[in-house]
Amino acid sequence: MHLKDGVQEADFVRMRQQRDATLAPPRLILQALQVNIRGGRLPEPDATASAISACR
């Protein structure tokens, strides 16, 4: 856990920004955004794909 007594907000924000800059984006971020935009509804699957793979 990154929070502890005595850590100033600016120091915490700086530490998180430095750490986050080294991370790859989440693997399923685009699919998650598409489902969120649709209000939680998955797209209709086609004949060869599941609903999750149809989000691509």
N, C-alpha and C positions, 0 to 999 in steps of 0.2 A: 504494500500500500504506500502511496506517495505522500499522503497527508500525515503530518505530525505537528506537534506544538512547535511554535517558533518559526515556521516556514511562512514567509510573506507571500501574498497572492502573486505579485510580480515575479518572484523567484519560481513559484510553482508553474505559472503560465510559461515562462521561459524554458523550464525543464521539459514540459510537455511538448512545446513546439519543436524543440530540438529532437526529442525522441520520436515524435510523430513524423518528422521530416525524413526519417530513415526507414519508415515502414512502407511496405507496398500497400496499395489500396485493397480493401476487402475483395475477395475473389468473386463474390456474388452481388456486388454493389449495384450493378446495372439491373439485374433481375429484381432485386429488392426495391429499387426505385420504381420500376415498371409496375410491380404489384401495388406499391403504395399509391401511385398515381391513379390506378384503377380502383382505388378504395378497398383494397384487400382482395379483390377478385382476380383469380388466375385467368390467363387467356385460355381460350378453347384449344385443346390439343388437336393437332392434325393427325392424319392416318398413321404416320410413322413416328410421332414424337409425343412425349408426355407434356403435360401442361407446363412443367418447369422448364424443359428444354425449348418450349415454344416462346419463352420470354427473351430469347437471344436476339 
